[in-house]
């Protein structure tokens, strides 16, 4: 089995994490998410037109009828063609009738495709609160489970990987202007479950290899664990992506939004398990004394180089001096030469008289 030394580039992988974080923050807080009427209330009309019309044309008609800040989106109609989703925070029944009549007179609205949905503001606030509570409970439960099943040093990288996946999904939602609906919340909860499941598989193998690999560095153990679980994770992700792509191509508007979020989260979850959670865990665990000693031994023994300033700075004085504490005299060790080898001669002469007796002759005895 060929093992790829991925943890040698762990800081590059964390650089990609930083890039995704910056993108998500800019997209969500600068561009902004467009919440659907499920969260802020209002009315939504879906209508298919027989003649071609642009989003700007439809928006101008709706605004001319007194609807404030309408959001117009194009979606694929179930029977082919293009439908328009018109969403507004406030739209009376009279305005809805006028909008449909104007669109029908100019572009020919299909009566069978007409759909109307209205949500009150109180229901939208309740939906928002329930969504945040559901996500918070899921994250807390994941942290508690990972802390109990492994340790805190495993739980924190897994949560960072979850934030990476959810942040990338919401960032792409904001960048593409898609509406955040209750289907999006369901997709986010599903992404949390898939991502943590994939991460647990890798972490569990790392823990098993830790018990059997007594001399290797922590990065080597993580590399082997990734290699042992990579095929399984890729196969799982591909098997899940195939139906999601089919829904993206042939599904309706609601199913497409759900599949869009899940597609991003599935691909991101498979990536973050290997290249976000594992590098963070490696960096954290390599700070432990036993793994620092292994890393130092591998660096010195494998490369044959002297200790650098950074390596000495990361070690304590006791570790840098071979385990001796400051102020403790060095323990004398005796070296027994191997059979057939010459003993090492000290550079300092021995004090006192030395015997010049020939080798092999004992002291001269006298008989009485």
C-alpha positions as CSV (number, residue, x, y, z in Angstrom):
1,X,0.0,0.0,0.0
2,X,1.5,3.3,-1.0
3,X,1.1,6.0,1.6
4,X,1.0,9.6,0.6
5,X,2.8,12.0,3.0
6,X,0.0,14.5,3.1
7,X,0.8,15.9,6.6
8,X,4.0,17.3,5.3
9,X,1.8,20.0,3.7
10,X,-0.5,20.5,6.6
11,X,0.1,24.2,6.7
12,X,-0.9,24.5,3.0
13,X,-4.2,22.8,3.8
14,X,-4.8,25.2,6.6
15,X,-4.2,28.0,4.1
16,X,-7.1,26.6,2.0
17,X,-9.2,26.6,5.2
18,X,-8.4,30.3,5.7
19,X,-9.3,31.1,2.1
20,X,-12.7,29.4,2.5
21,X,-13.3,31.2,5.8
22,X,-12.6,34.6,4.2
23,X,-14.8,33.8,1.2
24,X,-17.7,32.7,3.5
25,X,-17.5,35.7,5.7
26,X,-17.4,38.2,2.8
27,X,-20.2,36.4,1.0
28,X,-22.5,36.0,4.0
29,X,-21.9,39.4,5.7
30,X,-21.1,41.6,2.7
31,X,-23.2,40.2,-0.1
32,X,-25.8,38.8,2.3
33,X,-28.1,35.8,2.3
34,X,-31.5,36.1,0.8
35,X,-34.0,34.5,3.2
36,X,-37.2,33.2,1.8
37,X,-40.7,33.9,3.1
38,X,-40.4,30.9,5.4
39,X,-38.1,33.1,7.6
40,X,-39.3,36.7,7.2
41,X,-42.9,36.2,6.0
42,X,-44.5,37.6,2.8
43,X,-45.9,36.2,-0.4
44,X,-44.4,34.2,-3.3
45,X,-45.8,33.7,-6.8
46,X,-44.6,31.2,-9.2
47,X,-45.7,31.7,-12.8
48,X,-44.6,30.3,-16.2
49,X,-44.7,32.5,-19.3
50,X,-45.2,31.4,-22.9
51,X,-43.1,34.3,-24.3
52,X,-39.5,35.1,-23.4
53,X,-39.0,37.7,-20.7
54,X,-36.0,38.8,-18.7
55,X,-35.8,39.1,-14.9
56,X,-35.6,42.9,-15.3
57,X,-38.8,43.0,-17.3
58,X,-40.7,41.0,-14.7
59,X,-39.3,43.0,-11.8
60,X,-40.3,46.3,-13.5
61,X,-43.9,45.1,-13.9
62,X,-44.1,44.0,-10.3
63,X,-42.6,47.2,-9.0
64,X,-44.9,49.4,-11.1
65,X,-47.9,47.8,-9.3
66,X,-46.7,49.0,-5.9
67,X,-44.9,45.9,-4.6
68,X,-41.9,47.0,-2.6
69,X,-38.5,45.3,-3.0
70,X,-39.6,42.3,-5.1
71,X,-37.1,39.5,-5.6
72,X,-37.5,37.8,-9.0
73,X,-35.7,34.5,-9.8
74,X,-35.8,32.1,-12.8
75,X,-36.4,28.4,-12.2
76,X,-36.9,25.5,-14.5
77,X,-40.6,24.5,-15.0
78,X,-41.5,20.9,-14.4
79,X,-42.9,20.5,-17.9
80,X,-40.0,22.4,-19.6
81,X,-39.5,26.1,-20.1
82,X,-38.8,28.8,-17.6
83,X,-40.9,29.9,-14.5
84,X,-40.5,33.0,-12.4
85,X,-40.5,33.1,-8.6
86,X,-41.7,36.5,-7.4
87,X,-41.1,37.0,-3.7
88,X,-42.0,40.1,-1.6
89,X,-42.3,40.8,2.1
90,X,-45.7,42.5,1.6
91,X,-48.1,41.7,-1.3
92,X,-51.8,41.9,-1.0
93,X,-54.3,39.7,-2.8
94,X,-55.2,42.6,-5.1
95,X,-51.6,43.1,-6.0
96,X,-51.1,39.4,-6.7
97,X,-54.1,39.4,-9.1
98,X,-52.8,42.5,-10.9
99,X,-49.3,41.0,-11.3
100,X,-50.6,37.9,-12.8
101,X,-52.9,39.8,-15.1
102,X,-50.1,42.1,-16.3
103,X,-47.8,39.2,-17.0
104,X,-50.5,37.4,-18.8
105,X,-51.3,40.3,-21.1
106,X,-47.7,40.9,-22.1
107,X,-46.0,37.5,-22.0
108,X,-48.9,35.0,-21.7
109,X,-49.0,33.3,-18.3
110,X,-49.8,29.7,-18.1
111,X,-52.8,29.2,-15.7
112,X,-51.8,25.6,-14.8
113,X,-48.4,26.8,-13.6
114,X,-49.7,29.5,-11.3
115,X,-48.8,29.0,-7.6
116,X,-49.3,31.3,-4.6
117,X,-47.8,31.0,-1.1
118,X,-48.3,33.4,1.8
119,X,-46.5,33.3,5.2
120,X,-47.2,35.5,8.1
121,X,-44.3,37.4,9.9
122,X,-44.9,35.6,13.2
123,X,-44.6,32.2,11.6
124,X,-41.4,33.4,9.9
125,X,-39.8,34.4,13.2
126,X,-40.8,31.1,14.8
127,X,-39.3,29.2,11.9
128,X,-36.0,31.2,12.2
129,X,-35.8,30.5,15.9
130,X,-36.5,26.8,15.5
131,X,-33.8,26.6,12.7
132,X,-31.1,28.1,14.9
133,X,-32.1,26.0,17.9
134,X,-31.9,22.8,15.8
135,X,-28.5,23.7,14.4
136,X,-27.2,24.6,17.9
137,X,-28.4,21.4,19.5
138,X,-26.8,19.3,16.7
139,X,-23.4,21.0,17.1
140,X,-23.5,20.6,20.9
141,X,-24.5,17.0,20.6
142,X,-21.6,16.4,18.1
143,X,-19.1,18.0,20.5
144,X,-20.3,16.0,23.4
145,X,-20.2,12.7,21.5
146,X,-16.7,13.3,20.1
147,X,-15.4,14.4,23.5
148,X,-16.8,11.2,25.1
149,X,-15.8,8.9,22.3
150,X,-12.3,10.3,21.7
151,X,-11.0,13.4,23.5
152,X,-11.4,17.2,23.3
153,X,-8.4,17.4,20.9
154,X,-10.4,15.3,18.4
155,X,-13.6,17.2,18.9
156,X,-12.3,20.7,18.2
157,X,-10.8,19.8,14.7
158,X,-14.1,18.0,13.8
159,X,-16.1,21.1,14.7
160,X,-13.8,23.3,12.6
161,X,-14.3,20.9,9.7
162,X,-18.1,21.3,10.2
163,X,-17.9,25.1,10.2
164,X,-15.8,24.8,7.0
165,X,-18.5,22.8,5.2
166,X,-21.4,24.9,6.4
167,X,-19.6,28.1,5.7
168,X,-18.7,27.1,2.2
169,X,-22.3,26.1,1.5
170,X,-23.8,29.3,2.9
171,X,-21.1,31.4,1.1
172,X,-22.1,29.8,-2.3
173,X,-25.7,30.4,-1.5
174,X,-25.0,34.1,-0.9
175,X,-22.7,34.4,-4.0
176,X,-25.3,32.8,-6.3
177,X,-28.3,34.6,-4.8
178,X,-30.3,31.5,-3.9
179,X,-33.0,31.8,-1.4
180,X,-32.5,30.3,2.0
181,X,-35.6,28.2,2.8
182,X,-36.5,25.5,5.3
183,X,-35.1,23.0,2.8
184,X,-31.8,24.7,3.2
185,X,-31.9,24.2,6.9
186,X,-32.7,20.5,6.4
187,X,-29.8,20.3,4.0
188,X,-27.4,22.0,6.5
189,X,-28.4,19.5,9.3
190,X,-27.8,16.6,6.8
191,X,-24.4,18.1,5.9
192,X,-23.5,18.2,9.6
193,X,-24.3,14.5,10.0
194,X,-22.4,13.4,6.9
195,X,-19.3,15.5,7.6
196,X,-19.0,14.3,11.2
197,X,-19.6,10.7,10.1
198,X,-16.8,10.9,7.6
199,X,-14.5,12.5,10.1
200,X,-15.2,9.9,12.8
201,X,-14.1,7.2,10.4
202,X,-10.7,8.8,9.9
203,X,-10.3,9.6,13.6
204,X,-11.2,6.1,14.7
205,X,-8.5,4.7,12.4
206,X,-6.0,7.2,13.7
207,X,-6.7,6.1,17.3
208,X,-6.3,2.4,16.3
209,X,-2.9,3.1,14.6
210,X,-1.8,5.1,17.6
211,X,-2.0,2.0,19.7
212,X,0.1,-0.2,17.3
213,X,2.6,2.3,16.0
214,X,5.0,3.1,18.8
215,X,7.9,4.8,17.1
216,X,6.4,6.7,14.1
217,X,5.6,10.4,14.2
218,X,2.0,11.5,14.6
219,X,2.0,12.8,11.0
220,X,3.0,9.4,9.7
221,X,0.2,7.7,11.6
222,X,-2.3,10.2,10.2
223,X,-1.0,9.7,6.7
224,X,-1.4,5.9,7.0
225,X,-4.9,6.3,8.5
226,X,-6.0,8.6,5.6
227,X,-4.7,6.1,3.1
228,X,-6.6,3.3,4.8
229,X,-9.9,5.2,4.8
230,X,-9.6,7.3,1.6
231,X,-11.1,4.7,-0.8
232,X,-14.1,4.1,1.5
233,X,-14.8,7.8,1.9
234,X,-14.5,8.5,-1.8
235,X,-16.8,5.7,-2.7
236,X,-19.4,6.9,-0.1
237,X,-19.2,10.5,-1.4
238,X,-19.6,9.4,-5.1
239,X,-22.5,7.1,-4.3
240,X,-24.3,10.0,-2.6
241,X,-23.4,12.6,-5.3
242,X,-24.9,10.6,-8.1
243,X,-28.6,10.9,-7.0
244,X,-28.0,14.5,-5.9
245,X,-26.8,15.4,-9.4
246,X,-29.8,13.7,-10.9
247,X,-32.1,15.8,-8.7
248,X,-30.2,18.9,-9.7
249,X,-30.9,18.2,-13.3
250,X,-34.4,16.8,-13.3
251,X,-35.9,17.9,-9.9
252,X,-38.3,20.7,-9.1
253,X,-37.3,24.1,-7.6
254,X,-37.6,23.0,-4.0
255,X,-35.7,19.7,-4.5
256,X,-33.1,21.6,-6.5
257,X,-32.3,23.9,-3.6
258,X,-32.1,21.0,-1.3
259,X,-29.8,19.0,-3.7
260,X,-27.6,22.1,-4.4
261,X,-26.8,22.5,-0.7
262,X,-26.2,18.8,-0.2
263,X,-24.0,18.5,-3.3
264,X,-21.7,21.3,-1.9
265,X,-21.8,19.8,1.6
266,X,-21.0,16.3,0.5
267,X,-18.0,17.2,-1.6
268,X,-16.8,19.6,1.1
269,X,-17.3,17.0,3.9
270,X,-15.2,14.5,2.1
271,X,-12.4,17.1,1.6
272,X,-12.5,18.5,5.1
273,X,-12.2,15.1,6.8
274,X,-8.8,14.6,5.2
275,X,-7.5,18.1,4.7
276,X,-9.0,20.2,7.5
277,X,-9.7,18.0,10.5
278,X,-6.7,15.8,10.2
279,X,-4.0,18.6,9.7
280,X,-5.5,20.4,12.7
281,X,-5.4,17.3,14.8
282,X,-1.8,16.6,13.7
283,X,-0.6,20.1,14.6
284,X,-2.2,19.9,18.0
285,X,-1.0,16.4,18.9
286,X,2.5,17.0,17.8
287,X,2.8,19.5,20.6
288,X,2.6,16.7,23.1
289,X,6.0,15.7,24.6
290,X,6.0,12.1,23.4
291,X,5.2,13.0,19.8
292,X,7.6,15.9,19.8
293,X,10.4,13.5,20.7
294,X,9.4,11.2,17.9
295,X,9.3,14.1,15.5
296,X,12.7,15.3,16.6
297,X,14.2,11.8,16.3
298,X,12.8,11.4,12.8
299,X,14.1,14.8,11.7
300,X,17.6,14.3,13.1
301,X,17.9,10.6,12.2
302,X,16.3,10.8,8.8
303,X,17.8,14.0,7.6
304,X,21.1,13.9,9.5
305,X,20.9,17.6,10.3
306,X,21.7,19.5,13.5
307,X,19.0,21.0,15.7
308,X,17.7,24.3,14.4
309,X,16.6,27.2,16.5
310,X,12.9,26.6,15.9
311,X,13.2,22.9,16.9
312,X,15.1,23.8,20.1
313,X,12.5,26.5,20.8
314,X,9.7,24.0,20.6
315,X,11.4,21.7,23.1
316,X,12.1,22.2,26.7
317,X,15.6,22.2,28.1
318,X,15.2,18.8,29.5
319,X,14.2,17.3,26.2
320,X,17.0,19.2,24.3
321,X,19.6,17.9,26.7
322,X,18.5,14.3,26.3
323,X,16.1,14.2,29.3
324,X,18.5,15.7,32.0
325,X,17.1,18.2,34.3
326,X,18.9,21.5,35.0
327,X,21.1,21.2,38.0
328,X,21.2,17.4,38.0
329,X,24.6,15.8,37.5
330,X,24.9,13.7,34.4
331,X,24.7,9.9,35.0
332,X,27.9,8.1,34.2
333,X,27.6,5.4,31.6
334,X,30.0,2.6,30.9
335,X,30.6,1.5,27.3
336,X,31.4,-2.1,26.8
337,X,33.3,-2.6,23.6
338,X,32.1,-5.3,21.3
339,X,34.0,-8.5,20.9
340,X,36.9,-8.1,18.5
341,X,36.8,-4.3,18.6
342,X,39.5,-2.0,20.0
343,X,38.6,-0.1,23.2
344,X,38.3,3.7,23.0
345,X,41.4,5.4,24.3
346,X,40.9,8.6,26.3
347,X,42.7,11.7,25.3
348,X,43.8,12.4,28.9
349,X,46.7,10.5,30.4
350,X,46.1,8.4,33.5
351,X,47.4,9.9,36.8
352,X,49.8,7.9,38.9
353,X,52.2,5.1,38.0
354,X,51.5,2.8,35.2
355,X,52.6,-0.8,35.0
356,X,55.1,-1.7,32.3
357,X,54.7,-5.4,32.9
358,X,54.5,-7.4,29.7
359,X,51.1,-8.6,28.8
360,X,50.4,-12.1,29.8
361,X,53.0,-12.4,32.6
362,X,51.8,-12.4,36.1
363,X,53.6,-11.3,39.3
364,X,56.8,-13.1,40.2
365,X,56.3,-15.4,43.1
366,X,59.0,-16.6,45.5
367,X,58.9,-19.9,47.3
368,X,59.6,-20.2,51.0
